[in-house]
Amino acid sequence: MNNILIIGAGLCGSLLALRMAQRGFEVTLVEKRPDLRKVTQDAGRSINLALSDRGLRGLRLAGVEEEAKKLCIPMNGRMIHDAKSNTFLSPYSGRKDEYINSVSRPGLNMLLLDEAEKIPNVKIIFNHACEEVDLENASAVFKDFNTKKELKIQADVIFGTDGAGSAVRKNMFDSHKFLFSFSQQWLSHGYKELEIPATENGGYRTYKNALHIWPRGEDMLIALPNLDGSFTVTLFLPYENSDYCFANLTTPEMVYEYFNKEFPDVVEMIPNLADEFFTNPIGQLGTVKCSPWHSFGKVLLMGDAAHAIVPFYGQGMNASFEDVVVFDEVLSSLQQPLQKKEVDWNIVFSEYEKRRKKDADAIADLAVDNFHEMKEHTAMEIFQRKRKLETVFEAEFPEEYYSKYSLVTFKESISYSEALKRGRAQDKAILNLLDDGKISEEMSLKEKLELVKKETEAILHDDEVAFG
Ligand code: FAD
């Protein structure tokens, strides 16, 4: 019972392969695409990502945190660009040591593959797409991208880490051998990636250590820095039925008109705006929920394959890395001693899903909340007052107060589901108090904090009574 097949060598699959190999399992990792260390790919597909504490914890578990940090650029806050091109920095936290990191997706993926490959009990196969999984017998059939030949791999257990469009999940859905619940919800917005290149001498064209946001209500632009001085820019825009939408932006003149009106300070920073706009694909954004994540004690879904979420909390990869941490903890608690190879996978998988599912659902819902917060609320006065107050609370009472964003992003000791419950109650409490004018300038900061805490507890109590 020690041959593990991992399908999909993206971020989750390669970290999982590394960790399972460190635990002594024989690991075969199979990826549909070519080896990204040899072939450049992924044009227009989320080139950089925000890596935060939950993700770093996963990397730490596998002993690669320090190497990964060399690929990171700290981002201390959101740099908001308003419609008049004014900017202001809204820190992510009042605690100085809390920030998120911009990291290159291929850079991080390559690091994980390199580290996994150093372990003799890991074999990595590229260019092979999984087509079929025998769920009851833990075997899978792959098609070689070049020769079109089939390859069948027999394992003791299979992990499906093949992303949001998972073939492994589709096999579970299509099998009709057990009740499989599945939902997929698309956003009305798609995304397109653009680039602010580095200056001629390799410098940054705007402030480096922030996640830049241009919130415009229905549409939004964001930019994350890269190590080479460039920024990856992502435009989130409705597909249709809006003054500005992908369906309407059909000529370079229209694209320039739109950008000049909505994001005038960006136009001069993207010299190839129209070219990139019409060359780069429109990506879709959706939430996938399903259950069970496992079948017959032979197959388990992890990462986006189990729970794809929209990217507005910057947590999809972080959650996928946290999956590996939680799985490792479950394995340690049920497989004694650490290196003993006999595992009752059915029990491990069930226990893992029991612990993890509610948190995956919570971060999915939080990510949709943040979609609205980022595109609309960051530009609204009451939300800016709330944010300022929370930042001061965190600076003055670092042990006592964590905003919803901090609970999700920095407080990895509490689960996503707890962060959702407490974070939403706190948000409601502060907004109510500000709206009713109950937080006044005359009050001391401590009095304000006590009032927010009291109101939060009252809301949590009411929720408890209402939802049990
Ligand atoms: P993936 O990274 O998608 O990897 C799946 C792998 O499986 C791929 O290599 C794929 O080629 C392979 N594969 C697919 N099908 C098959 C098959 N049939 N056979 C074999 N292999 C297969 N997350 C964050 O934490 N922070 C962010 O800032 C952030 N920003 C994002 C921005 C955008 C625009 C998007 C779309 C996502 C963002 N995410 C972010 C989410 C993050 O990208 C995902 O959550 C993360 O990549 C999940 O990792 P994964 O390994 O599960 O899936």
Boltz pocket constraint, residues with backbone or C-beta under 6 A from the ligand:
constraints:
  - pocket:
      binder: B
      contacts: [[A, 7], [A, 8], [A, 9], [A, 10], [A, 11], [A, 12], [A, 13], [A, 30], [A, 31], [A, 32], [A, 33], [A, 46], [A, 48], [A, 49], [A, 50], [A, 51], [A, 128], [A, 129], [A, 130], [A, 131], [A, 161], [A, 162], [A, 163], [A, 164], [A, 165], [A, 166], [A, 167], [A, 191], [A, 234], [A, 283], [A, 284], [A, 302], [A, 303], [A, 304], [A, 305], [A, 309], [A, 311], [A, 313], [A, 314], [A, 315], [A, 316], [A, 317], [A, 318], [A, 319], [A, 320]]
      max_distance: 6.0
